[in-house]
Amino acid sequence: MLLEKKIPVTQLRKDVDFTYDKLKRFHPELYWYISKDDLDRKFDSLKVSLTKPLTPNEFYFQFSPVIANINEGHLRLKAIPRKYTKAEQRAFRMKKPLFALMDYQIVDDKMFVKENRENVENIKVGTEILKINNEDVSDLINKYKKLYSSDGRNQTFQKYFMNLAFFNYYTLEKGYLDSVTLQARYNNVISDVFIKRQKKTDQQMNADEVKPKITTVQKVQDYDVSSKTYNRNLKFLKTDSSIAYIKVKTFSATLAKKFYKETFANIKHAKSDYLILDIRDNLGGSLSEINTLYSYLTDKEFTLIKSPEMTSRTSGLHQNYFRGQNMFSSILSAVGYPFFLAGNYFLSSKKDNRYYFREFASKPTKPRKDAFRGKIYVLINGGSFSASSIISAKLKYEKRAVIVGEETGGANDGTVAGVNNTVTLPNSKLTLPIGLFLIRPNIEFDNNSRGVMPNVEVDPGFGDMSDQEDKMMNWVLDDIAFRNSIIGKTK
């Protein structure tokens, strides 16, 4: 089995060289946040440190920190997940996920229980989890922190991503466990807690099997069946509809144009004076969607991003056209492949020894007729990444919105993403998606290698489980109340 197979040292070192060659060939800004000399040394040091055969995922835990040192948030080496038999998969589906029995919050190198929905062993909110099966949680956190990075010198992304990724990394190492023993501490009392996967009831199993009908409205709001939540939605925070609030969890592009068309028509009809755009914890997504959204937030023609840069005119031809498709869909897609190749080539150009790609969002766009004319606030945090950072940077630069919160997890000056060339390391079979486009907002860059800095910094109280107050939202509502009081006095 591939996961258990030990790979000889010579082949591991060849994978290191193969990866570096691919990065230098395809990554358009490889030495943005690290010098070539420093990166050369890190790759050389890794090769020297490889002195014994390793399994693919043992190799992953040694190689991934080197990739993370490039400090490009999108650039992450991927391990090989375990494959399970159909019988094992069926057994998993009959039980609730083990670590989903409670919600956890990781703060620095500590883990706490944020919510105990299932009332597991009467564990209280705020309980610290010290060990999982006799392994120190702090050691695991520090191990996993080395496997990814934010963009540049960003100070906020890591804490949000660790909360998303910790149990993914843990499961990668340990597999799907049926039970674990937690060492917990509450009020300075340490105790062992045994938690076990709980079998789903017949009612829950039946509910999993039923595919609910999704209405047209739900589709437009990008409804997620599994979590029973909406990806994007509009609501008015006052009975007079003076404050419109749009929450977007991810820029998925699913029926985005229809959503924004209907949403801003409703806002215009309601005659709202203020708009709050909440993109906290939005990890990014579609450039097309943020271009559409921006067209409803401005009253003048704009260009959202600069033309994406590539390492060569043919870079776009190496994106993952067939990846993730089955044999049948690949056969159908093959018909369009020649047109894909031709289109990518002719949309590429060279200027001043640099190569560019003509992306829709890099062309001038006119504002929509229902574009919002009032005061805009944008809520951001360290979980605002990639496309969320691009639209935040543009809105801030154009002084079109007041940016409220904390530094975004994605860089102010752009990122390397767009489309990927996912390379497979020939011996270990690990994979590395390499972004082919350098995508930068159409602004003057601040060149500080940080995220988008808010106009108004508001500490979100990350990790304070006793305080459920939304400090960012409260600041905005207080500011609106103050503005309204000034307007009232001048009338």
Secondary structure, 3 states (H helix, E strand, C coil): CHHHCCECHHHHHHHHHHHHHHHHHHCCCCCCCCCHHHHHHHHHHHHHHCCCCECHHHHHHHHHHHHHCCCCCCCCCECCCCCCCHHHHHHHHCECCCHHHCEEEEECCEEEEEECCCCHHHCCCCCEEEEECCEEHHHHHHHHHCCCCCCCCCCCHHHHHHHHHHHHHHHHHHCCCCEEEEEEEECCEEEEEEEECCECCHHHHHHHHCCCCCCHHHHHCCEECCCCEECEEEEECCCCCCEEEEEECCECCCCHHHHHHHHHHHHHHHCCCEEEEECCCCCCECHHHHHHHHHCCCCCCECCECCCEECCCCHHHHCCCCCCCCHHHHHHHHCCHHHHHHHHHHCEEEECCEEEECCHHHCCECCCCCCCCCEEEEEECCCCCCHHHHHHHHHHHCCCCEEEECCCCCECCCEEEEEEEEEECCCCCCEEEEEEEEECECCCCCCCCCECCCCEECCCCCCCCCCCCCHHHHHHHHHHHHHHHHHHHHC
